[in-house]
Amino acid sequence: MRKHLSYLLLITISVIYNSCKKDESTGNQVSARDKVLNEYTANFLGSDVTDAVWTGSTASCDEGGYSADAESKTLQRINYFRRMAGVWDSITFDPVKSTKCQKAALMMLANNTLNHHPPTTWSCYSADGAEAAGKSNLALGANSTDAISLYMQDPGSSNVDLGHRRWLLYSRAGVLGAGSTSASQCLWVIGGNRTPDTLPEFIAWPPKGFVPAPLIYSRWSFAIPNADFSTATLGMTDGSGASVTCKIISNTVTIYGDNTIAWEPSGMKTNSASDEVYHINVANVLVDGIARSYNYDVTIIQPGSR
């Protein structure tokens, strides 16, 4: 089944640890690189789910459940992405939200479409499922941890604002909910916020530092809570200093998680046997009314390299 994504409700919420920093005891960049590779193996590959073991049925409109292992790995993958991005990585699931998400996931599968406002005429409709649908990321054609990766990728013409990714990496996220069938997923993202003790300078994907090549998606993003990106400029160069063509696809939408500028760079070298460095400059970002500039490097590395 082809994977699909549906965007989130237009709800106006206005609302580092740096995995790629130098080893503080040795200052050894190779050590920092290995840490990223080890983390990728342990918590990205280590959170793969081959079978969510869904126990429900669309024929009987039974939402069922999915395995505790798949639920745990879903949480593991969420916190992995957040840790890489430098935001709080101790997200938990609320059982009440998760129960409602399970009903929403059933509805999406039973009707073979995604809708944040499902009509009462839908097969397997429930009020709880409809509530969850209106407050969640939704995926069809993917379950459990695959859906989390799909939200981070956020493909499709209706997803240029990267709302799914922004909710996953939201700086104030605290308590979510999740439900999954064999081929649909619901992740409750609205509400359950916390006030972070500290905030990173920015929240980017891919993040600064070393990043495994499979996690370099076609759309890049840079976020700062409450920042104004409407007049921001963006520049990228590769390791040789050559300019990278970038198309800004979103910089004014402020209704999903943290305010964000999103772009599509051309010609990313994700299959190179050697590390590939890209320098990013985001300028004229208004933070508390003051124009600021940010510079950082992303180094693409292959998971099998040491």
N, C-alpha and C positions, 0 to 999 in steps of 0.2 A: 504494500500500500504506500502511495506517495505521502510524504510527510507534509503537513500543513500547519500553519500558524494563524491564529486570529488575534487581532490587536486587543489591547485592554480598553476598558471603559475610559472615557474622557473625564476622569475625576480630577479636579484641580486640588491636588495636595502639594503645597509648596514645601509641602514640607519641602607610619607605614612600616604597620609591620611590613617590612619590604623583603619579600622572599628572595630578592635579587641583590641584596646588599653584600658588601664584603664581609668575609669572616672576621669578626671583631678581634680574634686572638692572633690571627696571622696576616690579615689584610690580603688574603690569597683569593684572586678572582676565580681561579680554577675551582677552588672549594665552593664558592658561591654558585658556580655553574653546576657542579655535582649535586648540590643541595636541591636545585630546581629539578634536575633529572630524577633524583631520588623521590622527591615529592610527587612528581608526575607519575612515577611508577606506583608508588604506594597509594596515592589518593585520587588520581584520575583513572589510571588503568585498574587500580585496586577497587574502584567503585563500579566497574562494569557489571551489568546485570544481563544474563542471557535469557532468563525467564522470570517474569514478575510473579508467576504462579497466581494468576487472578482466579478467584473462586466464584465469581458472579456469572450472570447470564443475561443477555439482552432479551432472549425469548420470554423469560419470566420476570423481567425488569428487577432482577436481584443485583444490587450493586456489589455484593460480595466484599472481598478484601484482597489484599496482595501480601506477599510474604514479608515477614519482619526483616529479613535480610535485604530485600529490595527497598523497603522503606528506610532502613539504616543507611544503605548505600546512596540513596537519593539525598539524604541529609549530608552525607560525607562529600558528595560531589558539589553540592551547593557551597559548603564551607571551604572546599578546596578552591573554587573559583574566587570566593571572597578573600581568602587569605592571599592568594596570588595578587589580587588587586589592592591589597593593603587595608581592607576594611574588616570590621569585627567579624570573627569567624566562629562564633559559638551559637549560631542559629539553632532554634529548637522548633519542634512541631507541637501545635495545640491539638489534642485528640478530638475536640469538638469541631474545630475547623476541618480537620482531616476527614472526619466522618461525612461532613457536608461535601467536601471535595470528592470523596468517593462516589457520591450520588451524582455530582456534576460530570465526572469522568464517564459514568455509565450513560448519562444522557447524550453526551457528545458521540460516544461509540454507537449507541442505538440509532441515532439520527444521521450518522456519518457526515457530520458537519460541526462547525464551531460557532457558538453564538453566546455572547455575554448577556443577552436578554432573551433567553429561550422562551417561546410561547407555551402557554398551558396545553396547547394541542399536541405538543411533542410526544413522541413515544417515550415511556418511562419518565415522564415529567414528575418532578417533586419540588416543593417550595424550598426545601433545604438545598437541593442541587442548583436551583436557579439563583439562590442567594450566593452560593459559592462561585457560580459562573460569573457573576457581576463583580467579584472582588479578586479574580485570579488570572494568572497566566493559563492558557489552555493550549493543548497540543493534541493533534490527531495523527495517527500513524507512527507514534512513538510512545513508549511507556517509561516510567520510573526515571532512571538516570539518563537515558537517551534524550528524554524530553528536556532535561536540564541543559544539556549541551546544545539542543536545538534552540532553546530560549537565548542562550549566549550568542549563538550564530545569528539569530534573528533575520533570516532571509525573507525575500519577497517584497514586492512593490508597496504593499500596505504597511510594511514594518520599517520604513526608513528612519523613523524617530527612535528606533531601538528600545521601545518601551519594555519589552520582556527582559532584555539585558539590564536595563536601568533599574528595574525592580529587584532583580537578583543581586545587584551590586549596591543597592540603596544604602546610604550611609547610616540610616536610622533603623534599618530592618532589625527585628528581634525575634518575634514569634510568628511562624508561618503555619501553613497546613498543607497536606498533600494527599492526593488520591490517585490511584492508577488502575486501569484495566490492562488487558493484553495489548491494546493499541490506542490508548488515549491517556492523557494525564491532566490533572488540575493542580495548580500550585497557588494557594491563597497568599497574596502578597500585600493587600491593602489593609492597613491597621496593624496592631501588634508591634508598634514602633517603640524604640528605646532612645534615650538621649546618650549619645556616645561620649565617653570621657575625653577623647581626643579625636581629631579628624586628620586624615592624610592631607597633604598639600593638594592632591588631586586624585581622582579615581579614573584610571585609564584601562581600556582593553584594546589591544594587548597592553599589559602593564610595562613599566620601565624595567630594564634589566633583561635577564635571560628568559626566553619564552619558548617552550617546545613547539616545533613547527605545526603539529596537528591542531594547535589551538590558535593559530593565526587565521582569523576569519577574514572574509573579504571586506567587512565593514569594521572600521576602527572608531573608537570613541574616547572622549576626554570629558570628565565631569567635575564640577565643583558645586557644592550646595549653594543655591541662591545666586550663583554668578549669572552675568548677562553676557551671552555669546553672540548677540545679534550683530555686532560689528567686529567680531573677532576675525583674525586672519590666521591662515594655517600654512606651514611649509614643511616639507620633508626632503631629506637628502639620503642617499645610500652611503655605504662605507667609503666609496671613492669620491664623495662630494657631489655627485651628480644629482640634479633635482628629480624628485619623484612627482609625477602628476597626480593631483588629488582632487576629487570632486566632493565638495561639501554637500551632504544630503539632508542635514537637519541642524539647525542652530538656534531656533526660536521657540520650540515647543517645550513647555515647562510643566506639563501635567503628569509626567511619569517619573517617580523617584527624584533623583538629583538632576539639576539643569546640565545639559550636555550639548557638545558639538560632535557631530558624527560625520565621517567621510569615508570615501572609497579610494584607496591608493591603487595605482596601476603598477603592474610588473613586479609584484612581491616575489622574492626568490625564496620560496618555501621548500624547494627540493634540493637545494645546494648541499653538497657534502661538507662544506665548510660553514662556519658561523657567518651570518649575514647581519650587519649592523645598520640600523636606520636611525637617523636623528630627526626628532620632531620639534618644531617650534610652534607654539600657540600664542599669539600676541593679541594685544588690545582686548583682553578679557576684563570686563568690569566686575570687580569684587568690592562690595561696599562703596560703589561709585568711583573707585580708583582703577585706572587701566594698568593691567599687569601682563607680564609675559612669562611663559614657561618653556623650558627646554629639557628634553630627556631623550635617552637612547633606548631602543628596543633591539635586542640581539636574538635573532632566530636561530635556534639550535635543533639538531636532530636527536630524538630520544635515544637512539642506539649508539650515540657517540660519547666518548669519554676523553 
